Amino acid sequence: MNERGIKKLYYSMSEVSHLTAIKPHVLRHWENEFPALRPSKNRSGNRIYRLQDIKLIFLLKKLLYVDQYTFEGARRQLKALKRGRQNKFQLSFDGLLKEDLLFEIEKDLRVLLGLLGNSNHRE
């Protein structure tokens, strides 16, 4: 999926959860922790996310899971990014998606290495 190939203006929570590998309850919690993440709601009251919201979720995921900031630290980083000239909100969707994919691959490889390490001790 790229910015030019995006066909929809809004995405459901389940679509965003699947795309970002963040569980819906975590997305709801992040809404409470980060004022910048405020998806709209449709007439039924369901959250609807725009591309900008999804970009922010990828950025939050990087700050929290890769860079290992606390919520307070991530909030400070977001404020600094907004004030600074290098604005990560302007990164391309494809760039954020690729960066996140690398994170997920690395995480899976660490799990596999851990499993392989444990199986060697059993023999």
Jmol script that loads the backbone (N, CA, C; Angstrom):
load data "model"
ATOM      1  N   MET A   1       0.860  -1.179   0.000  1.00  0.00           N
ATOM      2  CA  MET A   1       0.000   0.000   0.000  1.00  0.00           C
ATOM      3  C   MET A   1       0.901   1.236   0.000  1.00  0.00           C
ATOM      4  N   ASN A   2       0.661   2.170  -0.878  1.00  0.00           N
ATOM      5  CA  ASN A   2       1.400   3.426  -0.853  1.00  0.00           C
ATOM      6  C   ASN A   2       0.416   4.582  -0.896  1.00  0.00           C
ATOM      7  N   GLU A   3       0.942   5.783  -0.673  1.00  0.00           N
ATOM      8  CA  GLU A   3       0.054   6.943  -0.569  1.00  0.00           C
ATOM      9  C   GLU A   3      -0.750   7.155  -1.845  1.00  0.00           C
ATOM     10  N   ARG A   4      -0.141   6.920  -2.989  1.00  0.00           N
ATOM     11  CA  ARG A   4      -0.862   7.121  -4.244  1.00  0.00           C
ATOM     12  C   ARG A   4      -1.843   5.990  -4.510  1.00  0.00           C
ATOM     13  N   GLY A   5      -1.548   4.799  -3.962  1.00  0.00           N
ATOM     14  CA  GLY A   5      -2.401   3.656  -4.198  1.00  0.00           C
ATOM     15  C   GLY A   5      -3.515   3.491  -3.180  1.00  0.00           C
ATOM     16  N   ILE A   6      -3.560   4.361  -2.205  1.00  0.00           N
ATOM     17  CA  ILE A   6      -4.586   4.249  -1.174  1.00  0.00           C
ATOM     18  C   ILE A   6      -5.927   4.602  -1.785  1.00  0.00           C
ATOM     19  N   LYS A   7      -6.868   3.704  -1.608  1.00  0.00           N
ATOM     20  CA  LYS A   7      -8.174   3.880  -2.206  1.00  0.00           C
ATOM     21  C   LYS A   7      -9.188   4.458  -1.235  1.00  0.00           C
ATOM     22  N   LYS A   8      -8.911   4.345   0.039  1.00  0.00           N
ATOM     23  CA  LYS A   8      -9.883   4.759   1.038  1.00  0.00           C
ATOM     24  C   LYS A   8      -9.405   5.999   1.778  1.00  0.00           C
ATOM     25  N   LEU A   9     -10.353   6.775   2.246  1.00  0.00           N
ATOM     26  CA  LEU A   9     -10.010   7.926   3.074  1.00  0.00           C
ATOM     27  C   LEU A   9      -9.926   7.523   4.544  1.00  0.00           C
ATOM     28  N   TYR A  10     -10.703   6.523   4.932  1.00  0.00           N
ATOM     29  CA  TYR A  10     -10.772   6.121   6.329  1.00  0.00           C
ATOM     30  C   TYR A  10     -10.616   4.612   6.459  1.00  0.00           C
ATOM     31  N   TYR A  11     -10.014   4.213   7.566  1.00  0.00           N
ATOM     32  CA  TYR A  11      -9.790   2.802   7.854  1.00  0.00           C
ATOM     33  C   TYR A  11     -10.369   2.472   9.219  1.00  0.00           C
ATOM     34  N   SER A  12     -10.895   1.270   9.353  1.00  0.00           N
ATOM     35  CA  SER A  12     -11.467   0.833  10.627  1.00  0.00           C
ATOM     36  C   SER A  12     -10.348   0.466  11.594  1.00  0.00           C
ATOM     37  N   MET A  13     -10.723   0.339  12.854  1.00  0.00           N
ATOM     38  CA  MET A  13      -9.745  -0.034  13.859  1.00  0.00           C
ATOM     39  C   MET A  13      -9.156  -1.410  13.551  1.00  0.00           C
ATOM     40  N   SER A  14      -9.971  -2.344  13.096  1.00  0.00           N
ATOM     41  CA  SER A  14      -9.445  -3.683  12.800  1.00  0.00           C
ATOM     42  C   SER A  14      -8.456  -3.639  11.637  1.00  0.00           C
ATOM     43  N   GLU A  15      -8.721  -2.812  10.627  1.00  0.00           N
ATOM     44  CA  GLU A  15      -7.783  -2.671   9.511  1.00  0.00           C
ATOM     45  C   GLU A  15      -6.466  -2.057   9.982  1.00  0.00           C
ATOM     46  N   VAL A  16      -6.561  -1.034  10.814  1.00  0.00           N
ATOM     47  CA  VAL A  16      -5.359  -0.372  11.324  1.00  0.00           C
ATOM     48  C   VAL A  16      -4.588  -1.318  12.238  1.00  0.00           C
ATOM     49  N   SER A  17      -5.300  -2.050  13.051  1.00  0.00           N
ATOM     50  CA  SER A  17      -4.661  -3.021  13.938  1.00  0.00           C
ATOM     51  C   SER A  17      -3.897  -4.066  13.137  1.00  0.00           C
ATOM     52  N   HIS A  18      -4.510  -4.564  12.093  1.00  0.00           N
ATOM     53  CA  HIS A  18      -3.857  -5.559  11.236  1.00  0.00           C
ATOM     54  C   HIS A  18      -2.642  -4.954  10.533  1.00  0.00           C
ATOM     55  N   LEU A  19      -2.787  -3.763   9.999  1.00  0.00           N
ATOM     56  CA  LEU A  19      -1.717  -3.107   9.254  1.00  0.00           C
ATOM     57  C   LEU A  19      -0.514  -2.785  10.139  1.00  0.00           C
ATOM     58  N   THR A  20      -0.768  -2.321  11.353  1.00  0.00           N
ATOM     59  CA  THR A  20       0.315  -1.869  12.232  1.00  0.00           C
ATOM     60  C   THR A  20       0.791  -2.932  13.216  1.00  0.00           C
ATOM     61  N   ALA A  21       0.070  -4.057  13.303  1.00  0.00           N
ATOM     62  CA  ALA A  21       0.374  -5.126  14.269  1.00  0.00           C
ATOM     63  C   ALA A  21       0.259  -4.614  15.707  1.00  0.00           C
ATOM     64  N   ILE A  22      -0.667  -3.698  15.923  1.00  0.00           N
ATOM     65  CA  ILE A  22      -0.959  -3.172  17.262  1.00  0.00           C
ATOM     66  C   ILE A  22      -2.391  -3.585  17.598  1.00  0.00           C
ATOM     67  N   LYS A  23      -2.574  -4.221  18.734  1.00  0.00           N
ATOM     68  CA  LYS A  23      -3.903  -4.700  19.118  1.00  0.00           C
ATOM     69  C   LYS A  23      -4.842  -3.523  19.394  1.00  0.00           C
ATOM     70  N   PRO A  24      -6.130  -3.724  19.122  1.00  0.00           N
ATOM     71  CA  PRO A  24      -7.108  -2.638  19.312  1.00  0.00           C
ATOM     72  C   PRO A  24      -7.105  -2.044  20.721  1.00  0.00           C
ATOM     73  N   HIS A  25      -6.941  -2.856  21.755  1.00  0.00           N
ATOM     74  CA  HIS A  25      -6.948  -2.290  23.107  1.00  0.00           C
ATOM     75  C   HIS A  25      -5.735  -1.392  23.337  1.00  0.00           C
ATOM     76  N   VAL A  26      -4.633  -1.689  22.658  1.00  0.00           N
ATOM     77  CA  VAL A  26      -3.442  -0.842  22.767  1.00  0.00           C
ATOM     78  C   VAL A  26      -3.688   0.474  22.036  1.00  0.00           C
ATOM     79  N   LEU A  27      -4.317   0.412  20.872  1.00  0.00           N
ATOM     80  CA  LEU A  27      -4.648   1.642  20.145  1.00  0.00           C
ATOM     81  C   LEU A  27      -5.541   2.548  20.990  1.00  0.00           C
ATOM     82  N   ARG A  28      -6.546   1.946  21.645  1.00  0.00           N
ATOM     83  CA  ARG A  28      -7.436   2.742  22.499  1.00  0.00           C
ATOM     84  C   ARG A  28      -6.655   3.360  23.668  1.00  0.00           C
ATOM     85  N   HIS A  29      -5.720   2.597  24.234  1.00  0.00           N
ATOM     86  CA  HIS A  29      -4.911   3.126  25.341  1.00  0.00           C
ATOM     87  C   HIS A  29      -4.031   4.285  24.861  1.00  0.00           C
ATOM     88  N   TRP A  30      -3.445   4.135  23.672  1.00  0.00           N
ATOM     89  CA  TRP A  30      -2.606   5.204  23.136  1.00  0.00           C
ATOM     90  C   TRP A  30      -3.403   6.484  22.915  1.00  0.00           C
ATOM     91  N   GLU A  31      -4.669   6.362  22.588  1.00  0.00           N
ATOM     92  CA  GLU A  31      -5.505   7.560  22.433  1.00  0.00           C
ATOM     93  C   GLU A  31      -5.557   8.345  23.741  1.00  0.00           C
ATOM     94  N   ASN A  32      -5.579   7.636  24.860  1.00  0.00           N
ATOM     95  CA  ASN A  32      -5.597   8.299  26.172  1.00  0.00           C
ATOM     96  C   ASN A  32      -4.244   8.908  26.518  1.00  0.00           C
ATOM     97  N   GLU A  33      -3.179   8.291  26.057  1.00  0.00           N
ATOM     98  CA  GLU A  33      -1.827   8.737  26.397  1.00  0.00           C
ATOM     99  C   GLU A  33      -1.299   9.846  25.489  1.00  0.00           C
ATOM    100  N   PHE A  34      -1.758   9.884  24.252  1.00  0.00           N
ATOM    101  CA  PHE A  34      -1.207  10.815  23.272  1.00  0.00           C
ATOM    102  C   PHE A  34      -2.323  11.667  22.659  1.00  0.00           C
ATOM    103  N   PRO A  35      -2.405  12.922  23.038  1.00  0.00           N
ATOM    104  CA  PRO A  35      -3.457  13.809  22.526  1.00  0.00           C
ATOM    105  C   PRO A  35      -3.463  13.942  21.003  1.00  0.00           C
ATOM    106  N   ALA A  36      -2.307  13.749  20.370  1.00  0.00           N
ATOM    107  CA  ALA A  36      -2.230  13.881  18.911  1.00  0.00           C
ATOM    108  C   ALA A  36      -2.986  12.760  18.194  1.00  0.00           C
ATOM    109  N   LEU A  37      -3.194  11.646  18.881  1.00  0.00           N
ATOM    110  CA  LEU A  37      -3.896  10.514  18.270  1.00  0.00           C
ATOM    111  C   LEU A  37      -5.371  10.576  18.665  1.00  0.00           C
ATOM    112  N   ARG A  38      -6.160  11.159  17.804  1.00  0.00           N
ATOM    113  CA  ARG A  38      -7.593  11.291  18.036  1.00  0.00           C
ATOM    114  C   ARG A  38      -8.340  10.949  16.752  1.00  0.00           C
ATOM    115  N   PRO A  39      -8.528   9.646  16.483  1.00  0.00           N
ATOM    116  CA  PRO A  39      -9.278   9.301  15.267  1.00  0.00           C
ATOM    117  C   PRO A  39     -10.715   9.790  15.361  1.00  0.00           C
ATOM    118  N   SER A  40     -11.281  10.082  14.227  1.00  0.00           N
ATOM    119  CA  SER A  40     -12.689  10.483  14.184  1.00  0.00           C
ATOM    120  C   SER A  40     -13.553   9.267  14.459  1.00  0.00           C
ATOM    121  N   LYS A  41     -14.833   9.528  14.648  1.00  0.00           N
ATOM    122  CA  LYS A  41     -15.786   8.425  14.813  1.00  0.00           C
ATOM    123  C   LYS A  41     -16.901   8.609  13.790  1.00  0.00           C
ATOM    124  N   ASN A  42     -17.386   7.484  13.280  1.00  0.00           N
ATOM    125  CA  ASN A  42     -18.485   7.550  12.322  1.00  0.00           C
ATOM    126  C   ASN A  42     -19.813   7.642  13.064  1.00  0.00           C
ATOM    127  N   ARG A  43     -20.902   7.619  12.330  1.00  0.00           N
ATOM    128  CA  ARG A  43     -22.232   7.767  12.952  1.00  0.00           C
ATOM    129  C   ARG A  43     -22.535   6.666  13.954  1.00  0.00           C
ATOM    130  N   SER A  44     -21.944   5.501  13.752  1.00  0.00           N
ATOM    131  CA  SER A  44     -22.156   4.374  14.668  1.00  0.00           C
ATOM    132  C   SER A  44     -21.280   4.473  15.906  1.00  0.00           C
ATOM    133  N   GLY A  45     -20.358   5.435  15.914  1.00  0.00           N
ATOM    134  CA  GLY A  45     -19.453   5.593  17.046  1.00  0.00           C
ATOM    135  C   GLY A  45     -18.166   4.799  16.913  1.00  0.00           C
ATOM    136  N   ASN A  46     -17.952   4.168  15.746  1.00  0.00           N
ATOM    137  CA  ASN A  46     -16.721   3.405  15.528  1.00  0.00           C
ATOM    138  C   ASN A  46     -15.602   4.346  15.103  1.00  0.00           C
ATOM    139  N   ARG A  47     -14.398   4.045  15.573  1.00  0.00           N
ATOM    140  CA  ARG A  47     -13.241   4.849  15.201  1.00  0.00           C
ATOM    141  C   ARG A  47     -12.939   4.677  13.719  1.00  0.00           C
ATOM    142  N   ILE A  48     -12.581   5.782  13.080  1.00  0.00           N
ATOM    143  CA  ILE A  48     -12.147   5.755  11.684  1.00  0.00           C
ATOM    144  C   ILE A  48     -10.833   6.529  11.594  1.00  0.00           C
ATOM    145  N   TYR A  49      -9.830   5.865  11.056  1.00  0.00           N
ATOM    146  CA  TYR A  49      -8.476   6.403  11.010  1.00  0.00           C
ATOM    147  C   TYR A  49      -8.161   6.899   9.613  1.00  0.00           C
ATOM    148  N   ARG A  50      -7.481   8.046   9.569  1.00  0.00           N
ATOM    149  CA  ARG A  50      -6.982   8.611   8.320  1.00  0.00           C
ATOM    150  C   ARG A  50      -5.525   8.195   8.157  1.00  0.00           C
ATOM    151  N   LEU A  51      -4.976   8.443   6.991  1.00  0.00           N
ATOM    152  CA  LEU A  51      -3.578   8.120   6.717  1.00  0.00           C
ATOM    153  C   LEU A  51      -2.659   8.786   7.746  1.00  0.00           C
ATOM    154  N   GLN A  52      -2.948  10.034   8.098  1.00  0.00           N
ATOM    155  CA  GLN A  52      -2.117  10.754   9.071  1.00  0.00           C
ATOM    156  C   GLN A  52      -2.143  10.053  10.436  1.00  0.00           C
ATOM    157  N   ASP A  53      -3.290   9.509  10.824  1.00  0.00           N
ATOM    158  CA  ASP A  53      -3.392   8.767  12.082  1.00  0.00           C
ATOM    159  C   ASP A  53      -2.526   7.510  12.037  1.00  0.00           C
ATOM    160  N   ILE A  54      -2.558   6.823  10.900  1.00  0.00           N
ATOM    161  CA  ILE A  54      -1.776   5.591  10.757  1.00  0.00           C
ATOM    162  C   ILE A  54      -0.287   5.902  10.807  1.00  0.00           C
ATOM    163  N   LYS A  55       0.118   6.989  10.175  1.00  0.00           N
ATOM    164  CA  LYS A  55       1.523   7.407  10.243  1.00  0.00           C
ATOM    165  C   LYS A  55       1.929   7.652  11.689  1.00  0.00           C
ATOM    166  N   LEU A  56       1.071   8.328  12.434  1.00  0.00           N
ATOM    167  CA  LEU A  56       1.366   8.613  13.836  1.00  0.00           C
ATOM    168  C   LEU A  56       1.483   7.316  14.640  1.00  0.00           C
ATOM    169  N   ILE A  57       0.630   6.349  14.359  1.00  0.00           N
ATOM    170  CA  ILE A  57       0.699   5.071  15.070  1.00  0.00           C
ATOM    171  C   ILE A  57       2.030   4.381  14.783  1.00  0.00           C
ATOM    172  N   PHE A  58       2.475   4.392  13.528  1.00  0.00           N
ATOM    173  CA  PHE A  58       3.779   3.811  13.209  1.00  0.00           C
ATOM    174  C   PHE A  58       4.900   4.545  13.956  1.00  0.00           C
ATOM    175  N   LEU A  59       4.808   5.851  14.024  1.00  0.00           N
ATOM    176  CA  LEU A  59       5.817   6.634  14.732  1.00  0.00           C
ATOM    177  C   LEU A  59       5.796   6.313  16.228  1.00  0.00           C
ATOM    178  N   LEU A  60       4.615   6.229  16.818  1.00  0.00           N
ATOM    179  CA  LEU A  60       4.506   5.880  18.235  1.00  0.00           C
ATOM    180  C   LEU A  60       5.064   4.484  18.492  1.00  0.00           C
ATOM    181  N   LYS A  61       4.769   3.577  17.599  1.00  0.00           N
ATOM    182  CA  LYS A  61       5.283   2.209  17.744  1.00  0.00           C
ATOM    183  C   LYS A  61       6.810   2.216  17.756  1.00  0.00           C
ATOM    184  N   LYS A  62       7.402   3.001  16.867  1.00  0.00           N
ATOM    185  CA  LYS A  62       8.864   3.104  16.826  1.00  0.00           C
ATOM    186  C   LYS A  62       9.398   3.711  18.125  1.00  0.00           C
ATOM    187  N   LEU A  63       8.798   4.805  18.552  1.00  0.00           N
ATOM    188  CA  LEU A  63       9.281   5.463  19.771  1.00  0.00           C
ATOM    189  C   LEU A  63       9.161   4.545  20.991  1.00  0.00           C
ATOM    190  N   LEU A  64       8.047   3.834  21.106  1.00  0.00           N
ATOM    191  CA  LEU A  64       7.802   3.012  22.289  1.00  0.00           C
ATOM    192  C   LEU A  64       8.505   1.663  22.233  1.00  0.00           C
ATOM    193  N   TYR A  65       8.471   1.006  21.085  1.00  0.00           N
ATOM    194  CA  TYR A  65       8.973  -0.361  21.017  1.00  0.00           C
ATOM    195  C   TYR A  65      10.415  -0.469  20.537  1.00  0.00           C
ATOM    196  N   VAL A  66      10.805   0.378  19.594  1.00  0.00           N
ATOM    197  CA  VAL A  66      12.169   0.311  19.066  1.00  0.00           C
ATOM    198  C   VAL A  66      13.102   1.177  19.906  1.00  0.00           C
ATOM    199  N   ASP A  67      12.757   2.453  20.051  1.00  0.00           N
ATOM    200  CA  ASP A  67      13.602   3.371  20.811  1.00  0.00           C
ATOM    201  C   ASP A  67      13.400   3.230  22.312  1.00  0.00           C
ATOM    202  N   GLN A  68      12.348   2.543  22.718  1.00  0.00           N
ATOM    203  CA  GLN A  68      12.017   2.213  24.105  1.00  0.00           C
ATOM    204  C   GLN A  68      11.842   3.444  25.010  1.00  0.00           C
ATOM    205  N   TYR A  69      11.149   4.435  24.483  1.00  0.00           N
ATOM    206  CA  TYR A  69      10.780   5.584  25.295  1.00  0.00           C
ATOM    207  C   TYR A  69       9.599   5.212  26.189  1.00  0.00           C
ATOM    208  N   THR A  70       9.511   5.871  27.325  1.00  0.00           N
ATOM    209  CA  THR A  70       8.310   5.776  28.143  1.00  0.00           C
ATOM    210  C   THR A  70       7.228   6.604  27.456  1.00  0.00           C
ATOM    211  N   PHE A  71       5.985   6.536  27.956  1.00  0.00           N
ATOM    212  CA  PHE A  71       4.934   7.367  27.381  1.00  0.00           C
ATOM    213  C   PHE A  71       5.316   8.837  27.482  1.00  0.00           C
ATOM    214  N   GLU A  72       5.832   9.235  28.634  1.00  0.00           N
ATOM    215  CA  GLU A  72       6.225  10.635  28.817  1.00  0.00           C
ATOM    216  C   GLU A  72       7.349  11.011  27.856  1.00  0.00           C
ATOM    217  N   GLY A  73       8.326  10.136  27.712  1.00  0.00           N
ATOM    218  CA  GLY A  73       9.426  10.394  26.783  1.00  0.00           C
ATOM    219  C   GLY A  73       8.949  10.482  25.342  1.00  0.00           C
ATOM    220  N   ALA A  74       8.018   9.609  24.975  1.00  0.00           N
ATOM    221  CA  ALA A  74       7.466   9.641  23.611  1.00  0.00           C
ATOM    222  C   ALA A  74       6.685  10.931  23.383  1.00  0.00           C
ATOM    223  N   ARG A  75       5.943  11.377  24.407  1.00  0.00           N
ATOM    224  CA  ARG A  75       5.212  12.656  24.266  1.00  0.00           C
ATOM    225  C   ARG A  75       6.194  13.805  24.046  1.00  0.00           C
ATOM    226  N   ARG A  76       7.299  13.790  24.797  1.00  0.00           N
ATOM    227  CA  ARG A  76       8.319  14.841  24.619  1.00  0.00           C
ATOM    228  C   ARG A  76       8.914  14.789  23.215  1.00  0.00           C
ATOM    229  N   GLN A  77       9.177  13.586  22.722  1.00  0.00           N
ATOM    230  CA  GLN A  77       9.737  13.449  21.378  1.00  0.00           C
ATOM    231  C   GLN A  77       8.766  13.963  20.320  1.00  0.00           C
ATOM    232  N   LEU A  78       7.483  13.654  20.492  1.00  0.00           N
ATOM    233  CA  LEU A  78       6.485  14.154  19.543  1.00  0.00           C
ATOM    234  C   LEU A  78       6.442  15.676  19.537  1.00  0.00           C
ATOM    235  N   LYS A  79       6.494  16.278  20.728  1.00  0.00           N
ATOM    236  CA  LYS A  79       6.501  17.745  20.812  1.00  0.00           C
ATOM    237  C   LYS A  79       7.734  18.315  20.138  1.00  0.00           C
ATOM    238  N   ALA A  80       8.892  17.678  20.375  1.00  0.00           N
ATOM    239  CA  ALA A  80      10.138  18.149  19.756  1.00  0.00           C
ATOM    240  C   ALA A  80      10.073  18.008  18.239  1.00  0.00           C
ATOM    241  N   LEU A  81       9.501  16.914  17.760  1.00  0.00           N
ATOM    242  CA  LEU A  81       9.377  16.730  16.312  1.00  0.00           C
ATOM    243  C   LEU A  81       8.470  17.781  15.694  1.00  0.00           C
ATOM    244  N   LYS A  82       7.396  18.129  16.390  1.00  0.00           N
ATOM    245  CA  LYS A  82       6.490  19.155  15.871  1.00  0.00           C
ATOM    246  C   LYS A  82       7.175  20.514  15.820  1.00  0.00           C
ATOM    247  N   ARG A  83       8.001  20.815  16.827  1.00  0.00           N
ATOM    248  CA  ARG A  83       8.702  22.103  16.865  1.00  0.00           C
ATOM    249  C   ARG A  83       9.860  22.154  15.885  1.00  0.00           C
ATOM    250  N   GLY A  84      10.511  21.008  15.686  1.00  0.00           N
ATOM    251  CA  GLY A  84      11.707  20.959  14.848  1.00  0.00           C
ATOM    252  C   GLY A  84      11.396  21.035  13.377  1.00  0.00           C
ATOM    253  N   ARG A  85      12.442  21.208  12.628  1.00  0.00           N
ATOM    254  CA  ARG A  85      12.270  21.298  11.178  1.00  0.00           C
ATOM    255  C   ARG A  85      12.112  19.921  10.555  1.00  0.00           C
ATOM    256  N   GLN A  86      12.774  18.926  11.150  1.00  0.00           N
ATOM    257  CA  GLN A  86      12.623  17.568  10.631  1.00  0.00           C
ATOM    258  C   GLN A  86      11.360  16.984  11.240  1.00  0.00           C
ATOM    259  N   ASN A  87      10.323  16.973  10.474  1.00  0.00           N
ATOM    260  CA  ASN A  87       9.037  16.525  10.980  1.00  0.00           C
ATOM    261  C   ASN A  87       8.755  15.116  10.485  1.00  0.00           C
ATOM    262  N   LYS A  88       8.788  14.148  11.403  1.00  0.00           N
ATOM    263  CA  LYS A  88       8.558  12.750  11.024  1.00  0.00           C
ATOM    264  C   LYS A  88       7.141  12.529  10.527  1.00  0.00           C
ATOM    265  N   PHE A  89       6.233  13.455  10.818  1.00  0.00           N
ATOM    266  CA  PHE A  89       4.883  13.312  10.311  1.00  0.00           C
ATOM    267  C   PHE A  89       4.858  13.455   8.794  1.00  0.00           C
ATOM    268  N   GLN A  90       5.906  14.019   8.226  1.00  0.00           N
ATOM    269  CA  GLN A  90       5.960  14.205   6.786  1.00  0.00           C
ATOM    270  C   GLN A  90       6.628  13.029   6.078  1.00  0.00           C
ATOM    271  N   LEU A  91       7.087  12.026   6.822  1.00  0.00           N
ATOM    272  CA  LEU A  91       7.673  10.860   6.188  1.00  0.00           C
ATOM    273  C   LEU A  91       6.629  10.176   5.318  1.00  0.00           C
ATOM    274  N   SER A  92       7.094   9.541   4.279  1.00  0.00           N
ATOM    275  CA  SER A  92       6.159   8.850   3.406  1.00  0.00           C
ATOM    276  C   SER A  92       5.575   7.645   4.123  1.00  0.00           C
ATOM    277  N   PHE A  93       4.387   7.297   3.725  1.00  0.00           N
ATOM    278  CA  PHE A  93       3.747   6.129   4.305  1.00  0.00           C
ATOM    279  C   PHE A  93       4.579   4.891   4.006  1.00  0.00           C
ATOM    280  N   ASP A  94       5.084   4.782   2.777  1.00  0.00           N
ATOM    281  CA  ASP A  94       5.910   3.630   2.412  1.00  0.00           C
ATOM    282  C   ASP A  94       7.159   3.544   3.279  1.00  0.00           C
ATOM    283  N   GLY A  95       7.782   4.697   3.559  1.00  0.00           N
ATOM    284  CA  GLY A  95       8.966   4.710   4.413  1.00  0.00           C
ATOM    285  C   GLY A  95       8.658   4.208   5.811  1.00  0.00           C
ATOM    286  N   LEU A  96       7.558   4.667   6.373  1.00  0.00           N
ATOM    287  CA  LEU A  96       7.159   4.214   7.707  1.00  0.00           C
ATOM    288  C   LEU A  96       6.813   2.734   7.706  1.00  0.00           C
ATOM    289  N   LEU A  97       6.139   2.274   6.657  1.00  0.00           N
ATOM    290  CA  LEU A  97       5.753   0.878   6.561  1.00  0.00           C
ATOM    291  C   LEU A  97       6.988  -0.015   6.448  1.00  0.00           C
ATOM    292  N   LYS A  98       7.963   0.386   5.651  1.00  0.00           N
ATOM    293  CA  LYS A  98       9.202  -0.393   5.503  1.00  0.00           C
ATOM    294  C   LYS A  98       9.967  -0.435   6.816  1.00  0.00           C
ATOM    295  N   GLU A  99      10.068   0.683   7.497  1.00  0.00           N
ATOM    296  CA  GLU A  99      10.760   0.737   8.778  1.00  0.00           C
ATOM    297  C   GLU A  99      10.074  -0.184   9.788  1.00  0.00           C
ATOM    298  N   ASP A 100       8.756  -0.185   9.790  1.00  0.00           N
ATOM    299  CA  ASP A 100       8.010  -1.041  10.706  1.00  0.00           C
ATOM    300  C   ASP A 100       8.185  -2.511  10.331  1.00  0.00           C
ATOM    301  N   LEU A 101       8.199  -2.821   9.059  1.00  0.00           N
ATOM    302  CA  LEU A 101       8.385  -4.197   8.622  1.00  0.00           C
ATOM    303  C   LEU A 101       9.738  -4.730   9.087  1.00  0.00           C
ATOM    304  N   LEU A 102      10.772  -3.917   8.981  1.00  0.00           N
ATOM    305  CA  LEU A 102      12.085  -4.328   9.467  1.00  0.00           C
ATOM    306  C   LEU A 102      12.066  -4.602  10.968  1.00  0.00           C
ATOM    307  N   PHE A 103      11.362  -3.756  11.715  1.00  0.00           N
ATOM    308  CA  PHE A 103      11.233  -3.971  13.157  1.00  0.00           C
ATOM    309  C   PHE A 103      10.549  -5.305  13.439  1.00  0.00           C
ATOM    310  N   GLU A 104       9.466  -5.592  12.744  1.00  0.00           N
ATOM    311  CA  GLU A 104       8.723  -6.835  12.966  1.00  0.00           C
ATOM    312  C   GLU A 104       9.570  -8.055  12.591  1.00  0.00           C
ATOM    313  N   ILE A 105      10.335  -7.975  11.507  1.00  0.00           N
ATOM    314  CA  ILE A 105      11.211  -9.080  11.106  1.00  0.00           C
ATOM    315  C   ILE A 105      12.275  -9.316  12.167  1.00  0.00           C
ATOM    316  N   GLU A 106      12.889  -8.231  12.653  1.00  0.00           N
ATOM    317  CA  GLU A 106      13.912  -8.359  13.689  1.00  0.00           C
ATOM    318  C   GLU A 106      13.328  -8.981  14.958  1.00  0.00           C
ATOM    319  N   LYS A 107      12.134  -8.555  15.334  1.00  0.00           N
ATOM    320  CA  LYS A 107      11.473  -9.103  16.523  1.00  0.00           C
ATOM    321  C   LYS A 107      11.237 -10.601  16.349  1.00  0.00           C
ATOM    322  N   ASP A 108      10.747 -11.008  15.186  1.00  0.00           N
ATOM    323  CA  ASP A 108      10.500 -12.428  14.925  1.00  0.00           C
ATOM    324  C   ASP A 108      11.794 -13.231  14.917  1.00  0.00           C
ATOM    325  N   LEU A 109      12.862 -12.660  14.362  1.00  0.00           N
ATOM    326  CA  LEU A 109      14.151 -13.353  14.353  1.00  0.00           C
ATOM    327  C   LEU A 109      14.684 -13.556  15.771  1.00  0.00           C
ATOM    328  N   ARG A 110      14.497 -12.566  16.637  1.00  0.00           N
ATOM    329  CA  ARG A 110      14.933 -12.713  18.029  1.00  0.00           C
ATOM    330  C   ARG A 110      14.170 -13.841  18.728  1.00  0.00           C
ATOM    331  N   VAL A 111      12.883 -13.941  18.437  1.00  0.00           N
ATOM    332  CA  VAL A 111      12.086 -15.029  19.015  1.00  0.00           C
ATOM    333  C   VAL A 111      12.605 -16.370  18.518  1.00  0.00           C
ATOM    334  N   LEU A 112      12.859 -16.475  17.209  1.00  0.00           N
ATOM    335  CA  LEU A 112      13.385 -17.722  16.646  1.00  0.00           C
ATOM    336  C   LEU A 112      14.742 -18.080  17.230  1.00  0.00           C
ATOM    337  N   LEU A 113      15.610 -17.091  17.356  1.00  0.00           N
ATOM    338  CA  LEU A 113      16.923 -17.346  17.953  1.00  0.00           C
ATOM    339  C   LEU A 113      16.788 -17.839  19.386  1.00  0.00           C
ATOM    340  N   GLY A 114      15.849 -17.254  20.115  1.00  0.00           N
ATOM    341  CA  GLY A 114      15.608 -17.702  21.482  1.00  0.00           C
ATOM    342  C   GLY A 114      15.121 -19.143  21.509  1.00  0.00           C
ATOM    343  N   LEU A 115      14.254 -19.490  20.605  1.00  0.00           N
ATOM    344  CA  LEU A 115      13.754 -20.873  20.531  1.00  0.00           C
ATOM    345  C   LEU A 115      14.874 -21.836  20.143  1.00  0.00           C
ATOM    346  N   LEU A 116      15.707 -21.429  19.202  1.00  0.00           N
ATOM    347  CA  LEU A 116      16.827 -22.281  18.796  1.00  0.00           C
ATOM    348  C   LEU A 116      17.829 -22.446  19.943  1.00  0.00           C
ATOM    349  N   GLY A 117      18.055 -21.370  20.678  1.00  0.00           N
ATOM    350  CA  GLY A 117      18.964 -21.441  21.811  1.00  0.00           C
ATOM    351  C   GLY A 117      18.453 -22.370  22.878  1.00  0.00           C
ATOM    352  N   ASN A 118      17.151 -22.338  23.128  1.00  0.00           N
ATOM    353  CA  ASN A 118      16.549 -23.231  24.137  1.00  0.00           C
ATOM    354  C   ASN A 118      16.563 -24.678  23.674  1.00  0.00           C
ATOM    355  N   SER A 119      16.384 -24.925  22.377  1.00  0.00           N
ATOM    356  CA  SER A 119      16.343 -26.314  21.900  1.00  0.00           C
ATOM    357  C   SER A 119      17.724 -26.934  21.950  1.00  0.00           C
ATOM    358  N   ASN A 120      18.797 -26.145  21.815  1.00  0.00           N
ATOM    359  CA  ASN A 120      20.156 -26.682  21.887  1.00  0.00           C
ATOM    360  C   ASN A 120      20.494 -27.151  23.288  1.00  0.00           C
ATOM    361  N   HIS A 121      19.918 -26.534  24.296  1.00  0.00           N
ATOM    362  CA  HIS A 121      20.205 -26.923  25.677  1.00  0.00           C
ATOM    363  C   HIS A 121      19.489 -28.206  26.066  1.00  0.00           C
ATOM    364  N   ARG A 122      18.449 -28.592  25.349  1.00  0.00           N
ATOM    365  CA  ARG A 122      17.677 -29.783  25.671  1.00  0.00           C
ATOM    366  C   ARG A 122      18.355 -31.063  25.181  1.00  0.00           C
ATOM    367  N   GLU A 123      19.200 -30.948  24.183  1.00  0.00           N
ATOM    368  CA  GLU A 123      19.802 -32.142  23.569  1.00  0.00           C
ATOM    369  C   GLU A 123      20.834 -32.773  24.426  1.00  0.00           C
TER     370      GLU A 123
END
end "model"
wireframe off; spacefill off
backbone 0.3
color backbone group
